[in-house]
Amino acid sequence: MAHHFANEIPAHLLMWQRVREYAVPPSMIETATARRAVGDWAGACAAARIDVDLDLRAVRDRHGTDLATHLRADLRRLAPDLLRWHMPRIAPDGRLRPGLTISLARYRSSGATPLQLVVRTPPARADAGQRMSLALWETGNGAPGYHPHPHPDRRFRLDLHRHLWDSGRSGELARRCGAGGAPSMAPPDRPHAPGRPVLPDRADRPDPTVHDSPWAEKSWAAEAELLLRAEGRPRGAFTVRLGTRSRAVLELVAPDDSHAPTFRPLRDALAPQEVAALPVLPEAAARVLPDLELLRAGLVAPERLHPLVAVALAASSSAPVAGPAPEPGDPHRVECRGEVHRIALRDGVLTAIDHDPAQLRREELLVALGGPALPCLRAIDAVHRNPEALPAVRERLGHGDLAGALAMVVGLLGPGAVLRDGPLREELESAAARRIDHGLFRSGLVAAHPGAGAAGGGNAPGVRHAEAGYRPRLDRRTPPAVRRKRSSRARPRTGLTS
């Protein structure tokens, strides 16, 4: 039996259930896998809606052949669809966390800071299509000025979790996420420190054997050891982000190098500045893998997971999974004038097949003149304006699956249908308009920075631009090009009197 009833399913699991259904469609996985299998890593990124912002030739000329060779090898092992599958997401819609720069791999270079292969998500104002970008980041270069957070994030990093994007190491997923119930990368009988921090959603749970906590405490010690080793520290303190203003400051300890380390709360309190400087346990290590939670709760079947994830977690499903609820389709039968009539696709359009075409034309003309419509025509009009499948279409559009949304509309209304005014048409037009905003963001052609409207004391964006002599205040959100132009003293001055 599943561990949760319908009315007790946590909200974050319901969100991840929708994400797994709509965010990475099977068509994307198939196309990206086929292109990656033949060595076309750029084509695989295009299939997964990831823009490539790096040039291997330029990398070779700037940083040498060795670094370019390592970078090319990582790009060939990159599974962009698997990367999209494991990307951080936000509630309640489950869309990509906006404005992130996530490190995928680090490379040694001649500079003080190593080069990093990063993936970026656009800001919320330009997240149409849920596209991402792949780039090479180095200090003082390689960071687009229009991105809100061009530096790699310490909390969201995947360079220590290559199994979440590297097709050659995806088999490590079960061991790293503790799918077997044992601490990852450590013996199952390894003890933890007695002073375990109090975590959210854990203090009032009477049965510790039920896998219902979102925190992967059993793997924190092993993951913290990897984190500190990557930072050049054999032992020491680290933090775990538990909430918006909640941090657990822990210490990794061990009697000697022959014993597996354990963690415990730091005994001495640190100043906030010192806590902020400590290494942060990545989110991928701090929380339980969402796929593992869904499998244990019986909310997803293994065959509906990503193929690489399903192979790694093949033995982790312990609950029967109910079949997916059928998506609402078009009304096939309608009661019309005391009879049951059929509605189906004919010649590429949705029509009432039990009515004569001449009769339908007369009835449509009568409706145009203000007369009452047949029940069959009312049902067809309702499907065109606000179909029952609109929530599924909206989910696909929100996650950037435009092809899947249009396929649903074509399957429902037919390829020859003309959209009528209503929620369905508004959703499609809104998705098209948002794609223009993303194109402007990618090209750097942003008409006005988001903070321009804030200088007016709460006025709507763009209202004060019409006022004569209005100049927006310079702040940290001002684009660099505008900042350089406004701060330059080389402009000629006019109107001076002697």
C-alpha positions, 0 to 999 in steps of 0.5 A, spaced: 500 500 500 502 507 498 504 510 504 500 516 503 492 517 502 489 522 497 488 527 502 495 526 506 499 527 500 504 533 501 504 539 496 511 538 494 510 531 492 504 533 488 508 538 484 513 533 483 508 528 480 506 534 475 513 536 473 514 528 472 508 528 467 509 534 463 516 538 464 520 533 460 516 529 455 518 522 452 519 525 445 524 530 448 528 524 451 527 520 445 530 525 440 536 527 445 538 520 446 538 519 439 542 525 437 547 523 443 548 516 441 551 518 435 556 524 438 551 530 436 552 533 443 549 540 440 543 537 437 542 533 443 542 540 447 537 543 442 532 537 443 532 539 450 531 546 449 538 548 452 542 554 448 549 553 447 553 559 449 560 556 448 565 555 442 570 550 443 575 553 438 575 559 442 576 555 448 582 551 445 585 558 443 584 561 449 586 556 454 589 550 451 588 543 448 588 539 454 582 543 457 578 543 450 579 536 450 576 535 457 571 540 456 569 536 449 569 529 453 564 532 458 559 535 453 559 528 449 557 525 456 552 530 457 545 528 457 541 534 457 534 531 458 537 528 464 540 535 466 533 538 465 530 532 469 534 534 475 534 541 475 531 545 481 524 547 481 520 552 485 513 551 487 507 551 486 507 550 478 514 546 478 517 551 473 525 551 473 528 556 479 529 562 475 536 566 475 540 560 477 547 559 475 549 552 476 556 549 476 556 542 472 564 541 472 570 544 474 577 545 470 584 547 472 586 553 468 592 558 469 588 563 473 587 563 480 579 561 479 578 554 475 574 554 469 567 552 470 562 549 465 555 552 468 548 551 466 543 558 467 536 559 467 533 565 465 530 570 470 522 569 471 520 575 466 523 571 461 522 564 462 518 562 456 519 556 453 523 554 460 529 554 456 536 554 459 543 555 456 550 552 457 556 556 458 563 556 460 564 561 466 571 564 469 572 570 473 571 577 470 569 573 463 564 569 460 558 572 464 552 575 460 551 582 463 544 581 463 543 575 467 541 577 474 546 572 477 552 570 473 556 567 478 555 559 480 550 558 486 553 555 492 547 551 494 545 549 487 551 545 484 552 539 480 559 538 479 559 534 486 553 530 483 555 528 476 550 522 476 545 527 475 547 529 468 553 525 466 550 519 462 556 515 464 555 515 471 548 515 472 548 508 475 551 511 481 544 514 482 541 509 487 548 509 491 548 516 492 541 518 494 540 512 498 535 508 495 536 502 499 535 505 505 543 505 507 547 511 508 550 513 501 557 512 500 558 508 507 556 502 510 549 501 512 551 500 520 555 507 520 553 511 526 551 518 526 552 523 531 547 523 537 545 530 536 542 530 530 539 537 528 531 538 528 529 538 521 522 541 519 516 535 518 520 531 522 519 532 530 512 530 530 513 523 526 512 517 531 515 512 526 522 513 523 521 507 519 517 510 514 520 514 508 516 520 509 522 526 511 524 530 505 531 530 508 536 525 506 540 526 513 543 519 513 547 521 507 549 528 510 556 525 513 558 522 506 556 528 502 559 533 507 566 529 506 566 530 498 564 537 499 569 539 504 574 535 500 573 539 494 574 545 498 581 543 500 578 541 507 579 534 510 574 536 516 571 542 519 564 545 519 559 546 514 551 548 513 545 545 511 539 550 509 533 548 512 529 554 510 529 561 508 532 564 515 534 557 518 541 554 517 544 548 521 551 549 522 554 542 523 561 539 524 564 533 520 568 529 525 572 522 525 577 519 530 582 518 524 582 517 517 581 510 518 574 511 520 568 513 517 566 521 519 560 523 522 556 529 523 554 533 529 552 540 531 557 545 532 559 546 539 561 553 539 556 559 536 559 562 530 558 569 528 553 570 522 559 572 517 563 566 519 556 562 518 555 565 511 563 563 509 562 556 511 561 551 505 554 549 504 551 542 503 548 542 496 541 541 495 541 535 491 545 532 497 541 535 503 534 533 500 531 526 498 531 525 491 524 527 488 523 520 484 525 516 490 519 519 494 514 519 488 516 511 488 515 510 495 509 514 495 506 510 489 505 516 485 509 514 479 510 508 476 518 506 474 516 506 467 514 513 467 521 515 469 527 518 465 530 511 462 536 512 466 533 514 472 528 508 472 534 503 471 538 506 477 532 506 481 529 499 479 528 496 485 526 502 489 518 502 488 515 498 494 508 500 493 503 499 487 501 505 483 494 507 480 494 508 473 494 515 470 488 518 470 485 519 463 486 526 460 479 529 459 477 529 451 472 532 447 465 530 448 463 524 443 456 524 445 451 530 446 443 530 447 440 534 442 433 535 441 431 529 445 436 524 441 443 522 443 448 525 437 455 524 436 461 529 435 467 527 432 473 529 427 471 529 420 476 532 414 480 535 420 475 539 424 470 537 429 463 537 427 456 534 429 456 528 424 449 526 425 446 533 422 446 534 415 451 539 413 446 543 410 442 543 416 449 545 420 450 551 415 443 554 416 443 553 424 450 557 424 447 562 420 441 563 425 446 563 430 450 569 427 443 573 426 442 572 434 438 565 434 439 560 439 444 554 437 443 547 437 446 543 443 451 540 438 453 547 436 454 549 443 458 543 445 463 544 439 463 552 441 465 550 448 470 545 446 473 551 442 473 556 447 474 552 454 475 545 453 476 540 459 483 539 457 485 546 458 489 545 464 493 539 461 494 544 455 496 550 460 501 545 464 505 543 457 505 551 455 508 553 462 513 547 462 515 550 455 512 544 451 509 547 445 509 542 441 506 537 446 500 543 447 499 544 440 498 536 439 493 536 444 489 542 441 490 538 434 488 532 437 482 535 440 479 540 435 483 537 428 488 540 424 483 545 420 480 548 426 480 555 427 481 558 434 475 562 437 475 567 442 476 564 449 481 561 455 484 556 450 486 562 445 488 566 450 493 561 453 496 560 446 497 567 445 500 569 451 505 563 450 507 566 444 508 573 447 512 570 452 517 567 447 518 574 444 520 576 451 525 571 452 528 572 445 529 579 447 533 577 454 537 572 450 539 578 445 540 583 450 535 587 447 531 589 454 527 595 453 528 597 460 531 594 466 526 591 471 527 597 476 526 602 472 518 603 474 520 602 482 523 609 482 516 612 481 514 610 488 509 605 486 507 607 479 506 602 473 512 600 469 513 605 463 509 610 466 514 615 468 518 614 461 513 619 458 515 624 462 520 630 460 526 629 463 525 623 467 532 619 468 531 612 472 536 612 478 542 608 477 542 601 481 545 594 481 539 592 476 541 597 471 544 594 465 552 595 464 551 599 458 546 604 461 550 604 467 557 606 463 553 611 459 550 615 464 556 615 468 561 617 463 563 625 464 565 625 456 559 628 454 559 635 451 555 640 455 551 645 452 547 651 454 553 654 458 554 661 459 560 665 460 
